[in-house]
């Protein structure tokens, strides 16, 4: 009897753990809806959606998802992403990680594993304009899929939440990334005034960036972020964003005692919050006030201004109680000329609650400022070294 030939064992394809990331942010300091907010350095992370998948050179298999929420969302997000072999996002390096870097240090190994399809496609198209490269336009013209908004997606945003669950965008971006890898092309509008879609083909170098075989790199990311305030190689920089990035990189090592004193006065029952929570309150001050407060903190002059401390303590209260901020925003009256009779009890209650919080913030700031003046008039107090990297 003839012996059967032994089976030839074929090597299994390497399957990497890929994290698709999308973040919801609160843009602080917006005076009106017509005013653009300066770069992501003045955004506060609220919720981060992550969709996990296993990927080889051709196939992509989702394996789960998670929603990161709460005051320590920045720290928890970094810990979660460190488990991934590859981190993919649309605007990840340009927006999400820049806001994240204002609150917690980003490991170089994490930055070296990140792929931002917005940056890749922007530079692949020549870097002339970014119009038409948002996730909504790309998903519609490339995948013929509408982007889920206002709770119409798979995940329920929950009561009191505005907008939609970030995991919907992360799942949609997973489909877009798989299309870019397998089809090597994308379709998007050319310009704002010319909405005719244009199909672009990706060459081998761009495909290496999409696959993650070549990434921007931590050193290059830091250089672009600190010098121009943008990650696009040919994009126009934002001086305020660049200054905020530089201030954030310096004040991680500085004394957070004035901020901790404000938090202790304002949140007596909760105790002193984490350093990340203290830094997160800056994001609700707006770009200009954010930059001035961080620079004053670096120079040790933060407690000299009662007004600045008042603005900070109010922002700190909003950071620790995000449900109240959403409640105040939802209670704004909607004026409709057709509706004659309206119930203003909810807006009045929200305004009264907001005024009470502001009074508490003023009192806390005055007590901290008075204590600072007493220490300056008396014997010199030792410099606190309790604050470190969050």
Helices and strands as residue ranges (DSSP letters): E 16-27, G 40-42, E 43-55, E 60-68, H 73-81, E 86-89, I 92-96, H 97-101, H 108-111, E 114-116, H 117-124, H 135-143, H 166-183, E 185-189, E 197-201, H 204-211, H 218-227, H 239-251, H 257-266, H 275-280, G 281-284, H 287-298, G 302-304, H 306-320, H 322-330, H 345-377
